[in-house]
Amino acid sequence: MSSNNRIFYACQIVSITNMGDDSIATGDMVHGMQSVGMTTNFNLEQAFELGMVEIYENIEGTPDLEVTLEKALDGYPLIYHMASTGVSTGTASGLVGRSSQRSDLRLGIFSEANNNIAGASDNSGNSEVEVYCSGMYINSIGYTIPVEGFATESVTLVGNNKQWLTGADTKITAAAVAAFDGDDTPLAVGTLGFASGGIQRREDFMYASSILPLSVRGVVGTGVGNGVNGLIPRVHLQNVSINTDFSREDIPELGAKDPYYRPAGFPIEVTCEIEAVTTSGDFVTALEDGDPALHATLASGNNTSEENIYLVLRGGYAFDLGTKNRLSSTTYGGGDATGGNVSTTYSYTNFNDLDVQDVRNGALFWGFNVL
């Protein structure tokens, strides 16, 4: 057991491996972790009977485990990719291919008496306490690129098995955490030599390699770099967020208590919110008979049409939301009497189309050569 008086960020570490793999290596450790949380629910069903008011049996079903993780976009592999390594790049790297993958997660807790976990000597330098969550599915993913602070990834994993391990039963070894020695830093350069920037901030958003939806005021055309004119941005983006929820449901079977599969609830909605400082309004038409500019097109009678969204960060990450995004709402606000600027938030939605790309796992960005 641990002799800690408390647990804080410097004595925790997370590893993610393929399901069933308990040989934890350096590459299985998650870098840039900001937070981890776990919730365990024991599903209870009450049975009563005629003849007494007291409960007859409180039946316990399969426990539900939810793990929420957040990391900085720092050049290291994404949690989403680490939890779905069984797919290949290319056509299998989208939501459908990754939704069926399962992984094992371990949260290691080391002594609080050291500046870093690589310097821990208790339990032969291995984790003293470990939470082992096996057979985890990805349930939701989210990416935020803010104007203040740094870009982050948020992932929720769900499963039905959690164990607390101590002593010789722990699997996160001293060798696996050797890099966390006080000198660990974000990855500065990608394997192809052009991804850089360390932890991604607002200056790492690459207008010249991205495709913004045409409905954002100031965007010109629909091609790569449509949000920039030379080196001058045509729009003044403040925040971008991308989110999706897999909405999993158990499929049980007779003869077993645990579900044999937890499929994603396709169709899956993918949302993208883009906030920009506005200099002249959002200029989004909303007419009961539709926008006349769309007459005689596929979107005739509508106010909106399908749009392409492809966002690139200098650190080698890209988010491909496909070509069928529809504007679902706009919000105009700010600029009140207490100060501040007017901004517009454009909310887009598509279904089943999100390919999260990383140059380090083989994704090649079209348009990335203009960085």
C-alpha positions as CSV (number, residue, x, y, z in Angstrom):
1,M,0.0,0.0,0.0
2,S,1.1,3.6,-0.5
3,S,2.4,5.6,2.4
4,N,1.3,8.9,0.8
5,N,-0.6,11.5,2.7
6,R,-2.2,12.7,-0.5
7,I,-2.2,12.2,-4.2
8,F,-1.3,15.1,-6.5
9,Y,-0.3,15.6,-10.1
10,A,3.4,14.8,-9.7
11,C,2.9,11.2,-8.4
12,Q,0.3,10.0,-11.0
13,I,0.8,8.6,-14.5
14,V,-1.5,7.0,-17.1
15,S,-0.7,4.3,-19.6
16,I,-2.9,3.0,-22.4
17,T,-2.2,-0.3,-24.2
18,N,-4.0,-2.7,-26.5
19,M,-6.6,-4.8,-24.7
20,G,-4.9,-7.7,-22.9
21,D,-1.3,-6.3,-23.2
22,D,0.1,-6.0,-19.7
23,S,3.8,-5.4,-20.8
24,I,3.9,-1.6,-20.3
25,A,6.6,0.1,-22.3
26,T,7.8,3.7,-22.6
27,G,5.6,4.4,-25.6
28,D,2.5,3.4,-23.7
29,M,2.7,6.3,-21.3
30,V,0.5,9.4,-22.0
31,H,2.5,12.6,-22.1
32,G,1.0,16.0,-21.4
33,M,-1.7,14.7,-19.2
34,Q,-3.7,17.4,-17.4
35,S,-6.3,15.5,-15.5
36,V,-7.9,12.0,-15.0
37,G,-11.1,11.1,-13.2
38,M,-13.0,7.9,-12.7
39,T,-16.7,7.2,-11.9
40,T,-18.0,3.7,-11.0
41,N,-21.7,3.0,-10.9
42,F,-23.2,-0.3,-9.6
43,N,-26.5,-0.7,-11.4
44,L,-29.1,-1.9,-8.9
45,E,-32.6,-3.3,-9.7
46,Q,-35.1,-3.7,-6.9
47,A,-37.4,-6.7,-6.6
48,F,-40.4,-6.7,-4.2
49,E,-43.0,-9.3,-3.4
50,L,-46.6,-9.5,-2.2
51,G,-46.9,-9.9,1.5
52,M,-44.2,-7.5,2.8
53,V,-43.1,-4.0,2.2
54,E,-39.4,-4.8,2.7
55,I,-37.3,-5.3,-0.3
56,Y,-37.1,-8.9,-1.6
57,E,-33.8,-8.6,-3.3
58,N,-31.6,-5.7,-4.4
59,I,-30.2,-7.1,-7.7
60,E,-26.8,-5.9,-8.8
61,G,-26.2,-5.6,-12.5
62,T,-23.0,-5.1,-14.4
63,P,-20.9,-2.2,-13.1
64,D,-20.4,0.8,-15.4
65,L,-17.0,2.5,-15.4
66,E,-16.3,5.9,-16.9
67,V,-12.8,7.4,-17.2
68,T,-12.4,11.0,-18.3
69,L,-9.0,12.2,-19.5
70,E,-7.5,15.5,-20.7
71,K,-4.1,16.2,-22.2
72,A,-2.3,19.0,-23.9
73,L,-1.7,18.8,-27.6
74,D,2.0,18.6,-27.2
75,G,3.4,16.7,-30.2
76,Y,3.0,13.3,-28.5
77,P,0.4,10.7,-29.6
78,L,-3.2,11.6,-28.9
79,I,-5.2,9.6,-26.3
80,Y,-7.8,8.9,-29.0
81,H,-5.2,7.2,-31.2
82,M,-3.5,5.3,-28.3
83,A,-6.9,3.9,-27.3
84,S,-7.6,2.6,-30.9
85,T,-4.3,1.4,-32.2
86,G,-5.8,-1.7,-33.9
87,V,-6.8,0.3,-36.9
88,S,-4.6,1.4,-39.8
89,T,-4.3,4.8,-41.3
90,G,-6.3,5.9,-44.3
91,T,-9.9,4.8,-44.8
92,A,-10.0,2.9,-41.5
93,S,-8.9,5.9,-39.4
94,G,-12.3,7.6,-39.1
95,L,-15.0,7.2,-36.5
96,V,-16.3,3.8,-37.8
97,G,-12.9,2.1,-37.8
98,R,-11.8,3.4,-34.4
99,S,-15.2,3.0,-32.6
100,S,-14.8,-0.8,-32.4
101,Q,-11.3,-0.7,-30.8
102,R,-10.8,-1.6,-27.2
103,S,-7.9,-0.8,-24.9
104,D,-6.6,-1.2,-21.3
105,L,-5.9,1.8,-19.1
106,R,-3.7,1.9,-16.0
107,L,-3.4,4.8,-13.6
108,G,-0.2,4.4,-11.6
109,I,0.3,6.1,-8.3
110,F,3.8,6.6,-7.0
111,S,5.3,8.0,-3.8
112,E,4.7,11.7,-3.2
113,A,8.2,12.1,-1.6
114,N,9.9,12.6,-5.0
115,N,10.0,15.4,-7.5
116,N,9.2,13.0,-10.3
117,I,8.1,9.4,-10.6
118,A,11.3,8.3,-12.3
119,G,13.0,9.1,-9.0
120,A,10.7,6.9,-6.9
121,S,12.3,3.9,-5.2
122,D,9.4,2.3,-3.4
123,N,8.2,-1.0,-4.8
124,S,11.5,-1.2,-6.8
125,G,10.6,2.0,-8.7
126,N,7.3,0.6,-10.0
127,S,4.0,2.1,-9.2
128,E,2.9,1.5,-5.6
129,V,-0.8,1.5,-6.4
130,E,-2.4,0.9,-9.8
131,V,-6.0,1.2,-11.1
132,Y,-6.4,-1.3,-13.9
133,C,-9.3,-0.7,-16.3
134,S,-9.6,-3.4,-18.9
135,G,-11.6,-3.6,-22.2
136,M,-12.3,0.1,-22.4
137,Y,-14.2,1.7,-25.3
138,I,-13.9,5.2,-26.5
139,N,-17.2,7.0,-25.7
140,S,-16.5,10.6,-26.5
141,I,-13.7,12.8,-27.9
142,G,-13.3,16.6,-27.9
143,Y,-10.7,19.1,-29.1
144,T,-10.4,22.7,-28.0
145,I,-8.2,25.3,-29.7
146,P,-8.6,28.5,-27.6
147,V,-7.3,32.0,-28.0
148,E,-6.3,32.0,-24.3
149,G,-4.4,29.0,-22.9
150,F,-3.3,25.9,-24.9
151,A,-5.1,23.4,-27.1
152,T,-6.4,20.3,-25.3
153,E,-7.8,16.9,-26.1
154,S,-10.6,15.4,-23.9
155,V,-11.5,11.7,-24.1
156,T,-14.0,9.6,-22.2
157,L,-13.5,5.8,-22.0
158,V,-16.2,3.4,-20.7
159,G,-16.0,-0.2,-19.6
160,N,-17.1,-2.7,-17.0
161,N,-13.9,-3.9,-15.3
162,K,-11.8,-2.0,-12.7
163,Q,-9.2,-3.5,-10.3
164,W,-7.0,-1.9,-7.7
165,L,-3.5,-3.5,-7.6
166,T,-0.6,-3.1,-5.2
167,G,2.9,-4.4,-4.8
168,A,4.1,-7.1,-7.2
169,D,0.7,-7.0,-9.1
170,T,1.4,-3.6,-10.6
171,K,2.6,-3.4,-14.2
172,I,3.9,0.1,-14.7
173,T,7.6,-0.4,-14.2
174,A,10.5,2.0,-13.5
175,A,11.7,1.4,-17.0
176,A,8.4,2.5,-18.5
177,V,8.4,5.8,-16.6
178,A,12.1,6.6,-17.1
179,A,11.3,9.6,-19.3
180,F,9.4,11.3,-16.5
181,D,12.6,12.3,-14.8
182,G,12.1,16.1,-14.5
183,D,13.4,16.8,-18.0
184,D,10.5,15.6,-20.1
185,T,9.4,18.2,-22.6
186,P,6.9,18.4,-25.5
187,L,7.9,17.1,-28.8
188,A,9.2,20.0,-30.9
189,V,9.7,18.4,-34.3
190,G,7.7,15.7,-36.0
191,T,9.1,12.6,-37.7
192,L,8.8,14.3,-41.2
193,G,10.7,17.3,-40.0
194,F,8.1,20.1,-40.3
195,A,5.7,19.6,-37.5
196,S,6.7,21.8,-34.6
197,G,5.6,24.2,-31.9
198,G,5.6,22.1,-28.7
199,I,2.4,22.6,-26.8
200,Q,-0.1,24.1,-29.3
201,R,-1.4,27.6,-28.7
202,R,-3.3,30.2,-30.8
203,E,-0.2,31.0,-32.9
204,D,0.0,27.4,-34.0
205,F,-3.3,27.4,-35.9
206,M,-2.3,27.2,-39.6
207,Y,-4.7,29.3,-41.7
208,A,-2.7,28.6,-44.8
209,S,-3.2,24.8,-44.5
210,S,-6.8,24.8,-43.2
211,I,-10.2,25.0,-44.9
212,L,-12.8,27.2,-43.1
213,P,-16.5,27.0,-43.9
214,L,-17.5,29.7,-46.4
215,S,-20.4,30.9,-44.1
216,V,-17.8,32.4,-41.7
217,R,-17.8,36.1,-42.5
218,G,-14.6,37.0,-44.3
219,V,-13.7,33.6,-45.7
220,V,-13.1,33.7,-49.5
221,G,-13.6,30.5,-51.6
222,T,-13.6,26.9,-50.5
223,G,-10.0,25.8,-51.0
224,V,-7.0,25.4,-48.8
225,G,-6.0,28.6,-47.2
226,N,-9.4,30.3,-47.7
227,G,-9.1,32.1,-44.4
228,V,-5.9,34.0,-45.2
229,N,-4.7,36.5,-47.7
230,G,-1.0,36.0,-48.0
231,L,0.2,36.3,-44.4
232,I,-2.9,38.3,-43.3
233,P,-5.9,36.3,-41.8
234,R,-9.2,37.2,-43.4
235,V,-11.0,36.2,-40.2
236,H,-10.1,36.7,-36.5
237,L,-10.8,33.4,-34.9
238,Q,-11.1,33.2,-31.1
239,N,-11.9,29.6,-30.2
240,V,-12.6,26.4,-32.1
241,S,-14.0,23.3,-30.5
242,I,-14.8,19.9,-32.0
243,N,-16.8,17.2,-30.2
244,T,-18.6,13.9,-30.7
245,D,-20.2,11.3,-28.5
246,F,-20.4,7.6,-29.5
247,S,-23.6,7.0,-27.4
248,R,-22.8,3.4,-26.7
249,E,-25.4,0.9,-25.5
250,D,-24.8,-2.6,-24.1
251,I,-25.7,-5.7,-26.0
252,P,-26.1,-8.4,-23.4
253,E,-26.6,-12.2,-24.0
254,L,-27.9,-15.1,-22.0
255,G,-25.3,-17.0,-20.0
256,A,-23.1,-13.9,-19.2
257,K,-23.5,-11.0,-16.9
258,D,-21.3,-8.6,-18.9
259,P,-22.3,-7.3,-22.3
260,Y,-20.5,-9.1,-25.2
261,Y,-20.3,-5.8,-27.1
262,R,-21.0,-2.1,-26.6
263,P,-21.4,-0.7,-30.2
264,A,-21.3,3.0,-31.0
265,G,-24.8,4.4,-31.7
266,F,-24.5,5.4,-35.3
267,P,-25.3,7.8,-36.8
268,I,-23.0,9.8,-34.6
269,E,-23.3,13.6,-34.6
270,V,-20.1,15.6,-34.9
271,T,-20.2,19.3,-33.8
272,C,-17.8,22.1,-34.5
273,E,-18.0,25.6,-33.1
274,I,-16.0,28.4,-34.5
275,E,-16.0,31.8,-32.7
276,A,-14.7,34.9,-34.4
277,V,-14.4,38.6,-33.6
278,T,-16.8,40.2,-36.1
279,T,-16.2,43.6,-37.7
280,S,-19.5,43.8,-39.6
281,G,-21.9,41.2,-38.4
282,D,-22.3,37.5,-39.2
283,F,-24.0,38.1,-42.6
284,V,-25.9,34.8,-42.3
285,T,-29.2,35.0,-44.2
286,A,-32.3,33.4,-42.6
287,L,-35.4,33.7,-44.8
288,E,-38.5,31.6,-44.5
289,D,-38.3,30.8,-48.3
290,G,-34.6,30.2,-48.2
291,D,-31.6,32.1,-49.5
292,P,-32.2,33.2,-53.1
293,A,-28.5,32.8,-53.7
294,L,-29.0,29.0,-53.3
295,H,-31.9,28.8,-55.9
296,A,-31.3,26.3,-58.7
297,T,-28.7,24.4,-56.6
298,L,-29.0,21.3,-54.5
299,A,-29.7,23.5,-51.5
300,S,-32.6,25.3,-53.2
301,G,-35.1,26.5,-50.7
302,N,-32.6,26.3,-47.8
303,N,-30.7,29.0,-46.0
304,T,-27.6,26.9,-45.6
305,S,-25.6,24.5,-47.7
306,E,-23.0,21.7,-47.1
307,E,-19.5,23.0,-46.2
308,N,-16.0,21.7,-45.9
309,I,-14.0,21.9,-42.7
310,Y,-10.4,20.9,-42.4
311,L,-8.3,22.4,-39.5
312,V,-4.5,22.1,-39.1
313,L,-2.1,22.8,-36.2
314,R,1.6,23.4,-36.5
315,G,2.3,20.5,-34.2
316,G,1.3,18.0,-36.9
317,Y,-2.4,17.5,-36.0
318,A,-5.3,17.9,-38.4
319,F,-9.1,17.6,-38.0
320,D,-10.9,16.5,-41.1
321,L,-14.7,17.0,-40.7
322,G,-15.5,16.2,-44.3
323,T,-17.5,18.2,-46.8
324,K,-21.1,17.8,-45.4
325,N,-21.1,20.2,-42.5
326,R,-24.2,22.3,-42.1
327,L,-24.5,25.5,-40.2
328,S,-27.0,24.8,-37.4
329,S,-26.9,28.1,-35.5
330,T,-25.1,31.4,-35.2
331,T,-24.8,33.5,-32.0
332,Y,-24.0,37.2,-32.1
333,G,-23.1,38.7,-28.8
334,G,-20.7,40.8,-26.7
335,G,-19.9,44.5,-27.2
336,D,-22.1,45.6,-24.3
337,A,-21.7,48.8,-22.3
338,T,-19.2,47.3,-19.9
339,G,-16.7,46.8,-22.7
340,G,-15.5,43.9,-24.8
341,N,-15.9,43.1,-28.5
342,V,-18.7,41.7,-30.5
343,S,-18.1,38.1,-31.6
344,T,-20.1,35.5,-33.6
345,T,-20.1,31.8,-32.8
346,Y,-20.9,29.6,-35.8
347,S,-22.1,26.1,-34.9
348,Y,-21.8,23.3,-37.5
349,T,-22.9,19.7,-37.5
350,N,-22.3,16.6,-39.5
351,F,-22.8,12.9,-39.0
352,N,-20.1,10.2,-38.8
353,D,-17.4,12.3,-40.4
354,L,-14.4,13.1,-38.2
355,D,-10.9,11.9,-39.0
356,V,-8.4,13.1,-36.4
357,Q,-5.0,13.0,-38.0
358,D,-1.4,13.1,-36.7
359,V,1.6,13.3,-38.9
360,R,3.5,10.9,-36.6
361,N,1.1,8.0,-37.2
362,G,1.2,8.3,-41.0
363,A,-1.4,10.9,-41.8
364,L,-0.4,13.1,-44.7
365,F,-2.1,16.5,-44.9
366,W,-3.0,17.8,-48.3
367,G,-2.1,21.4,-48.2
368,F,0.4,20.9,-45.4
369,N,3.3,21.8,-47.6
370,V,2.3,25.5,-47.5
371,L,3.3,25.8,-43.8
